[in-house]
Amino acid sequence: MSAAVQKATGNGGKKPRYQELAEDLRAGILRGDYPDPAHFPTESVLCARYGVSRFTVREALRSLQTEGLIQRKRGSGTVIQPASARGGALHQPLSNVGEILQYARDTKYLFTAQGTTLLPKKLAAHIAEPVGGRWYHFRGLRTRQGSAEPIALTDAYIHPELEAAAREIRPNEDTIFRQLERLSGVKIARVTQDIQAVPASGPVAAELGVPRRSPCLRILRCYLDASGRIIEISASHHPGDRFAYTMHIEVDA
């Protein structure tokens, strides 16, 4: 049982138990912990394994089914959906910082430092905030295990005032924003996301190996400190057939 689920089964967990369970099961599916898709643990087994109620298990499985990771049939149990049944796309929840970190752990981001640059005009105009100076730029492809095709091209830009820390960031050690926190002492207080369907530009298409102007899902993410200053901006372009964004919405009573 993961530490996250252990926390969820206690009284101090902040998230609903079914969300914690769904996260743990999702991570196991994406890691390949269940090699036989037709023999996913039953509800009774999951209840006993995680020490949770049948209602919690059913809600967790319902979340995974909504994401397209599993299929549930009355009388047939639960089976893991093959990638081909999901259109070959990675179905990934990115609704909070924990899920962003899980996404980073489940995939690999091979980025390189590009030096300092002015923030691209389209990006600066979209943010509609003062973004002068030269930002430290990282660029790279994100891949997932078992697939040679990249699922994203990501450009990350670090605020000019944090250039010294940005120059110490290293690939494959942790997410850029977590490394930036450690190296600069600045803490991320809020993350905003803007999701938009866009055509792939020539350079983006060439990096991703897709036709020019083919549909991409662009996730523009801003990381802000407690004062509201944007300390990192990232723009990720995901080919439309390789990535699907999912989120959970809680209905207030």
C-alpha positions as CSV (number, residue, x, y, z in Angstrom):
1,M,0.0,0.0,0.0
2,S,1.4,3.4,-0.9
3,A,2.0,6.1,1.7
4,A,-0.7,8.2,0.0
5,V,-3.3,5.6,0.5
6,Q,-2.2,4.9,4.1
7,K,-2.7,8.6,4.8
8,A,-6.1,8.5,3.1
9,T,-7.3,5.7,5.3
10,G,-6.5,7.7,8.4
11,N,-8.5,10.5,9.9
12,G,-6.0,13.2,8.9
13,G,-6.2,12.7,5.1
14,K,-7.3,15.8,3.2
15,K,-8.4,14.1,0.1
16,P,-11.4,11.7,-0.2
17,R,-10.3,8.2,0.3
18,Y,-11.5,7.1,-3.2
19,Q,-9.3,9.8,-4.8
20,E,-6.2,8.5,-3.0
21,L,-7.1,4.9,-3.9
22,A,-7.7,5.9,-7.6
23,E,-4.3,7.6,-7.7
24,D,-2.6,4.5,-6.3
25,L,-4.4,2.1,-8.7
26,R,-3.7,4.5,-11.6
27,A,0.0,4.6,-10.9
28,G,0.1,0.8,-10.7
29,I,-1.7,0.4,-14.1
30,L,0.6,2.9,-15.8
31,R,3.7,1.2,-14.2
32,G,2.5,-2.2,-15.5
33,D,1.9,-3.7,-12.1
34,Y,-1.0,-5.7,-13.6
35,P,0.5,-7.7,-16.5
36,D,-2.7,-9.6,-17.1
37,P,-5.4,-7.1,-18.1
38,A,-8.2,-9.6,-17.6
39,H,-7.2,-10.3,-13.9
40,F,-7.5,-6.9,-12.2
41,P,-8.2,-7.3,-8.5
42,T,-11.9,-7.7,-7.5
43,E,-13.7,-5.2,-5.3
44,S,-13.5,-7.6,-2.4
45,V,-9.7,-8.0,-2.8
46,L,-9.2,-4.2,-3.0
47,C,-11.3,-3.6,0.1
48,A,-9.2,-6.1,2.0
49,R,-5.9,-4.9,0.6
50,Y,-6.5,-1.2,1.3
51,G,-8.7,-1.4,4.3
52,V,-11.5,0.6,2.7
53,S,-15.2,0.2,2.1
54,R,-16.8,-1.2,-1.0
55,F,-18.3,2.3,-1.7
56,T,-14.7,3.8,-1.7
57,V,-13.5,1.1,-4.1
58,R,-16.4,1.6,-6.5
59,E,-15.9,5.3,-6.6
60,A,-12.2,4.9,-7.3
61,L,-12.9,2.4,-10.1
62,R,-15.6,4.7,-11.5
63,S,-12.9,7.4,-11.8
64,L,-10.5,5.1,-13.6
65,Q,-13.3,4.0,-15.9
66,T,-14.1,7.6,-16.7
67,E,-10.4,8.1,-17.6
68,G,-10.6,5.2,-20.0
69,L,-8.0,3.1,-18.1
70,I,-10.4,0.2,-17.1
71,Q,-13.7,-1.3,-18.3
72,R,-16.2,-2.7,-15.9
73,K,-18.9,-5.2,-16.9
74,R,-21.5,-6.7,-14.7
75,G,-20.7,-10.3,-14.2
76,S,-17.3,-10.0,-15.9
77,G,-15.3,-8.0,-13.4
78,T,-12.8,-5.3,-14.2
79,V,-10.3,-5.4,-17.0
80,I,-7.6,-2.9,-17.9
81,Q,-8.1,-1.2,-21.3
82,P,-5.2,-1.6,-23.8
83,A,-3.7,1.5,-25.1
84,S,-5.3,0.8,-28.5
85,A,-8.7,0.9,-27.0
86,R,-8.0,4.3,-25.7
87,G,-6.9,5.5,-29.1
88,G,-3.3,5.0,-28.1
89,A,-3.5,8.2,-25.9
90,L,-2.2,8.6,-22.4
91,H,-5.2,9.5,-20.2
92,Q,-3.7,11.7,-17.5
93,P,-5.3,13.6,-14.7
94,L,-3.6,16.9,-14.0
95,S,-6.0,18.6,-11.7
96,N,-3.7,19.3,-8.8
97,V,0.0,19.5,-7.9
98,G,0.0,15.9,-6.7
99,E,-1.2,14.7,-10.1
100,I,1.3,16.9,-11.9
101,L,4.0,15.2,-9.9
102,Q,2.6,11.8,-10.6
103,Y,2.6,12.6,-14.3
104,A,6.2,13.5,-14.0
105,R,7.0,10.2,-12.3
106,D,5.1,8.2,-14.8
107,T,6.8,9.8,-17.8
108,K,10.3,11.0,-18.8
109,Y,11.2,14.5,-19.7
110,L,14.5,14.8,-21.6
111,F,15.1,18.6,-21.5
112,T,18.2,20.7,-22.2
113,A,19.0,24.3,-21.2
114,Q,18.7,26.8,-24.0
115,G,20.1,29.8,-22.3
116,T,18.3,33.1,-21.7
117,T,15.7,34.5,-24.1
118,L,12.9,37.0,-24.3
119,L,9.6,35.4,-23.6
120,P,7.9,34.5,-26.9
121,K,5.4,37.2,-27.9
122,K,2.4,34.9,-28.2
123,L,3.1,33.5,-24.7
124,A,3.6,37.0,-23.2
125,A,0.4,38.3,-24.8
126,H,-1.6,35.3,-23.6
127,I,-0.5,35.8,-20.0
128,A,-1.3,39.6,-20.2
129,E,1.1,40.5,-17.4
130,P,4.5,42.3,-17.4
131,V,7.0,39.7,-18.4
132,G,10.1,41.8,-19.4
133,G,13.7,40.7,-19.2
134,R,15.4,37.5,-20.4
135,W,14.0,34.3,-19.1
136,Y,16.0,31.1,-18.7
137,H,14.7,28.6,-21.2
138,F,14.5,24.8,-21.1
139,R,13.2,22.7,-23.9
140,G,12.6,18.9,-24.3
141,L,10.4,16.0,-25.2
142,R,8.3,14.0,-22.8
143,T,7.9,10.2,-23.4
144,R,6.3,7.3,-21.7
145,Q,7.6,3.8,-21.1
146,G,7.0,1.4,-23.9
147,S,6.4,4.1,-26.6
148,A,9.0,5.7,-28.9
149,E,6.7,8.5,-29.8
150,P,6.9,11.6,-27.6
151,I,3.7,12.6,-25.9
152,A,4.7,16.3,-25.5
153,L,7.1,19.0,-26.4
154,T,7.6,21.3,-23.4
155,D,9.2,24.7,-23.2
156,A,9.8,26.0,-19.7
157,Y,10.9,29.6,-18.9
158,I,12.3,30.7,-15.5
159,H,11.8,34.3,-14.2
160,P,14.9,36.5,-14.9
161,E,15.4,37.1,-11.1
162,L,16.0,33.3,-10.6
163,E,18.5,32.8,-13.4
164,A,21.3,31.8,-11.0
165,A,19.1,29.0,-9.6
166,A,17.9,28.0,-13.1
167,R,21.4,27.4,-14.2
168,E,21.9,24.8,-11.5
169,I,18.8,22.8,-12.6
170,R,19.7,19.3,-13.9
171,P,17.8,16.9,-16.2
172,N,16.3,13.7,-14.7
173,E,16.7,14.8,-11.1
174,D,13.2,16.1,-10.4
175,T,10.6,18.4,-12.0
176,I,11.9,21.8,-12.9
177,F,9.7,23.6,-10.5
178,R,10.7,21.3,-7.5
179,Q,14.4,21.9,-8.3
180,L,13.8,25.6,-8.6
181,E,12.2,25.6,-5.1
182,R,15.2,23.9,-3.6
183,L,17.8,26.0,-5.4
184,S,16.2,29.4,-4.9
185,G,14.3,29.0,-1.7
186,V,11.1,30.3,-3.4
187,K,8.0,28.2,-2.8
188,I,5.2,27.6,-5.3
189,A,2.0,28.8,-3.8
190,R,-0.3,28.4,-6.8
191,V,-0.4,26.8,-10.2
192,T,-2.7,28.0,-13.0
193,Q,-3.4,26.0,-16.2
194,D,-4.8,27.1,-19.5
195,I,-5.8,24.3,-22.0
196,Q,-6.4,25.0,-25.6
197,A,-6.5,23.1,-28.9
198,V,-4.0,24.6,-31.3
199,P,-2.5,23.6,-34.7
200,A,1.1,22.4,-34.5
201,S,3.6,25.0,-35.9
202,G,6.4,23.9,-38.1
203,P,9.0,23.6,-35.4
204,V,6.6,21.9,-33.0
205,A,5.5,19.5,-35.6
206,A,9.1,18.6,-36.5
207,E,10.0,17.9,-32.9
208,L,6.9,15.8,-32.3
209,G,7.0,13.9,-35.6
210,V,3.5,15.0,-36.7
211,P,2.2,16.8,-39.7
212,R,2.4,20.6,-39.6
213,R,-0.9,22.2,-38.4
214,S,-2.1,18.9,-37.0
215,P,-4.2,19.3,-33.8
216,C,-2.4,19.6,-30.5
217,L,-3.5,20.1,-27.0
218,R,-1.5,23.0,-25.5
219,I,-1.3,23.2,-21.7
220,L,0.0,26.6,-20.6
221,R,1.0,26.4,-16.9
222,C,2.1,29.3,-14.7
223,Y,3.8,28.6,-11.3
224,L,3.3,31.5,-8.8
225,D,4.9,32.3,-5.5
226,A,3.0,33.6,-2.5
227,S,3.2,37.2,-3.7
228,G,1.6,36.3,-7.1
229,R,4.8,36.5,-9.1
230,I,5.1,34.1,-11.9
231,I,8.4,32.3,-11.4
232,E,8.0,29.7,-14.1
233,I,6.0,29.4,-17.2
234,S,5.7,26.2,-19.2
235,A,4.0,25.5,-22.6
236,S,3.4,21.8,-23.5
237,H,2.2,20.7,-26.9
238,H,0.6,17.3,-26.9
239,P,-0.3,15.6,-30.2
240,G,-4.1,15.1,-30.2
241,D,-3.9,11.3,-30.7
242,R,-1.3,10.7,-27.9
243,F,-2.6,12.5,-24.9
244,A,-6.0,13.1,-23.1
245,Y,-6.6,15.4,-20.2
246,T,-8.8,14.2,-17.4
247,M,-10.0,15.8,-14.2
248,H,-12.3,15.1,-11.3
249,I,-15.0,17.6,-10.2
250,E,-16.5,17.2,-6.8
251,V,-20.2,18.1,-6.5
252,D,-20.9,20.2,-3.4
253,A,-23.7,18.9,-1.2
